[in-house]
Amino acid sequence: MRRPRRGNAILETAMLMPVILLLLVGMAQLAKITYIYYSLKKTVYSIATYLSTQQGVNFCDPADPTVTAAINFGLTGTTDNSQPVFINGLTAAMIQVTPEAIDPNSGVPTAYGSGCVGALLFDGSPPDQIVVSIPQGFMVTPRIPFVQIQAIPLKPLVKVPYGGT
């Protein structure tokens, strides 16, 4: 004899629904993190390309008006910082601009560091490339119900050849 199997579909659906919901929320949070990283990478890239085309930039001075204008451009879309930032929580203090020179003998890039003299490197030449990054990271905490996840630091880095003088 066959037993009646009424209600099995409802029971199975009730058991699997929390798992499916958790997977959907997790996918949405993963998409959010991916979008934020893409936006950060785009911001860092726009700062680097803006600086790579400028003339007479003093990379040794972090308060150089051109560097400040480039960071403002990446954050707000304007060089005078008159618009709100694109990414909430991202500040100019989080962004680091580092000029690099490539050693002609070894081909290894070297950051200016203490060899910076005015706007030029050791030998009086401009930098070969500009590195813009968020070294401490932009912290993003995914929110998934019933799951504890620590904040994830997103650390985009972009290197662009320097075309200015």
C-alpha positions in Angstrom: 0.0 0.0 0.0 1.0 3.5 -0.7 1.1 6.2 1.9 -0.4 9.6 1.2 2.4 12.1 0.4 0.4 15.3 0.8 2.2 18.4 2.0 5.8 17.2 1.1 6.3 20.0 -1.4 5.3 22.7 1.2 7.5 21.2 3.8 10.5 21.0 1.4 9.9 24.6 0.3 9.7 25.8 3.9 13.0 24.1 4.7 14.9 25.4 1.6 13.6 28.9 1.6 16.0 30.3 4.2 19.0 28.8 2.4 17.8 30.3 -0.9 17.2 33.7 0.7 20.6 33.6 2.3 22.3 32.8 -1.1 20.4 35.7 -2.8 21.4 38.2 -0.1 25.0 37.0 -0.3 25.1 37.4 -4.1 23.7 40.9 -3.8 26.4 41.8 -1.2 29.1 40.4 -3.4 27.7 42.5 -6.3 27.8 45.6 -4.1 31.4 44.9 -3.1 32.4 44.4 -6.7 30.7 47.7 -7.7 32.4 49.6 -4.9 35.8 48.2 -5.9 35.1 49.1 -9.6 34.2 52.7 -8.5 37.3 53.0 -6.4 39.5 51.7 -9.2 37.9 54.1 -11.6 38.5 57.0 -9.1 42.1 56.1 -8.6 42.6 55.7 -12.4 41.1 59.1 -13.1 43.4 60.7 -10.6 46.4 59.0 -12.1 45.5 59.9 -15.7 44.8 63.5 -14.7 48.2 63.8 -13.1 50.0 62.0 -15.9 49.1 64.8 -18.4 50.0 67.8 -16.2 53.1 69.9 -16.6 55.3 71.1 -13.7 53.8 69.0 -11.0 55.8 68.9 -7.7 55.3 65.4 -6.6 57.6 65.9 -3.6 55.0 68.3 -2.1 51.8 66.6 -1.1 50.1 70.0 -0.9 50.9 70.8 -4.5 47.9 72.5 -6.1 47.9 70.2 -9.1 48.0 67.0 -6.9 45.2 68.4 -4.8 43.2 69.3 -7.9 43.7 65.8 -9.3 42.5 64.2 -6.1 39.5 66.5 -6.0 38.7 65.6 -9.6 38.8 61.9 -8.8 36.6 62.3 -5.7 34.0 64.8 -6.9 34.4 65.3 -10.7 35.5 68.9 -10.1 39.0 70.3 -9.4 37.7 72.8 -6.9 35.9 70.2 -4.7 32.5 72.0 -5.1 30.4 68.8 -5.6 29.7 65.9 -3.3 32.0 62.9 -3.4 31.0 59.9 -5.6 31.8 57.3 -2.9 30.6 58.0 0.6 33.3 57.6 3.1 36.2 58.1 0.7 38.4 61.1 1.6 41.4 62.8 0.1 43.5 61.7 3.0 43.0 58.0 2.0 44.6 58.5 -1.4 48.3 58.3 -1.9 50.2 59.6 -5.0 53.7 58.2 -5.6 56.0 59.0 -8.5 58.3 56.3 -9.6 61.4 56.1 -11.8 62.4 53.0 -13.6 66.1 52.1 -13.1 67.5 51.8 -16.7 70.0 49.1 -15.6 67.7 46.7 -13.7 64.2 47.8 -15.0 62.9 47.9 -11.4 60.6 50.8 -10.5 61.8 52.9 -7.6 59.6 55.2 -5.6 61.0 58.8 -5.2 61.1 58.6 -1.4 64.0 60.6 0.1 65.6 61.0 -3.4 63.0 63.6 -4.3 64.5 67.0 -5.2 62.0 69.6 -6.1 59.7 68.1 -8.7 62.4 65.8 -10.1 64.2 62.6 -9.2 67.8 62.0 -8.2 69.2 62.8 -11.6 66.9 65.7 -12.4 64.6 63.7 -14.7 60.8 63.6 -14.3 59.2 60.4 -13.0 58.5 57.5 -15.4 55.2 56.6 -13.9 52.6 57.7 -11.4 51.3 55.3 -8.8 47.9 56.2 -7.2 46.6 53.9 -4.5 44.5 53.7 -1.3 47.2 52.0 0.8 45.1 51.6 4.1 42.2 50.3 2.1 38.5 51.4 1.9 36.7 49.3 4.4 33.5 47.5 3.3 31.4 45.4 5.6 29.1 42.9 3.9 25.7 42.6 5.6 24.4 39.0 5.4 21.7 38.0 8.0 22.9 35.5 10.7 26.5 35.6 9.3 29.3 37.6 10.9 31.8 38.9 8.4 34.7 41.2 9.1 35.2 44.4 7.1 37.0 43.9 3.8 39.7 46.4 2.9 39.6 47.3 -0.8 43.0 48.5 -2.0 43.0 49.5 -5.6 46.3 50.6 -7.2 47.0 52.1 -10.6 50.3 52.8 -12.4 50.2 55.2 -15.3 53.1 56.4 -17.5 53.9 60.0 -16.8 53.7 62.2 -19.9 54.3 65.6 -18.4 57.6 67.4 -17.8 
